[in-house]
Amino acid sequence: MASNETLEVKTGDDLFLNCTVYGTPTPTVTWMKDNMPLTNTSDFFDNERTVLSDDGQRIEVRLLRREDHEGVYTCHAKNRVNFVTGKLQLTFVSGQ
C-alpha cells in the first residue's frame, strides 16, 4: 500500500489490501480504518468474508458493502529502527 492512494470499487467486489514490509527486527504491522484499530477481535472481522492474515500484512474482504467497508485504511509498520505508514481511501462508485 502506497501513501495516500484512492481506490474506487463497486458493491460486491473483492478487496485485497497488502502492507508488505521487511526489516530486522521483523516489523509489527497494525491496521486502522477511519482511525479505529482493526484487530482479529474487532467487529470488522466478524464473518468469513473478512480475513486478516496471520502475519497481519494482508486484509481480504469478499463481497464489499459500502456501509461496512468505505473509508480510510491505514497500515502502520514499526520496529525499533523505523516506522512507516501507508494510507488508502476506499470509495464506492455506481456499478453496472
BELBELLIN-V109813 format. One record per pair of residues at least 12 apart in sequence whose ideal C-beta (glycine too) atoms are under 8 Angstrom apart, sorted by the first residue. I is the first residue (numbers start at 1). J is the second residue. Records with the same first field share a line. If there is no record, write none. Layout:
# BELBELLIN-V109813
I = J  J
This chain:
# BELBELLIN-V109813
1 = 17  18  19  73  75  86  87  88
2 = 86
3 = 85  86  87
4 = 87  89
5 = 86  87  88  89
6 = 88  89  91
7 = 88  89  90  91
8 = 91  92  93
9 = 64  90  91  92  93
10 = 64  92  93  94  95
11 = 64  65  66  92  95
12 = 63  64  95
13 = 63  64
14 = 60  61  62  63  64
15 = 59  60  61  64  69  90
16 = 58  59  60  61
17 = 31  58  59  60  61  73  75  88
18 = 57  58
19 = 31  56  57  58  75  77  86
20 = 57
21 = 57  77  84
23 = 77  79  81  82
24 = 79  81
25 = 79  80  81
26 = 79
27 = 77  78  79  82  84
28 = 56  77  78  79
29 = 55  56  57  75  76  77
30 = 56  75  76  77
31 = 52  56  59  73  74  75  76
32 = 73  74  76
33 = 71  72  73  74
34 = 71  72
35 = 72  74
38 = 52  59
39 = 52
40 = 52
44 = 68
48 = 62
49 = 61  62  63
50 = 62
59 = 73
64 = 92
66 = 92
69 = 90
70 = 90  91  92
71 = 89  90
72 = 87  88  89  90
73 = 87  88  90
74 = 86  87  88
75 = 87
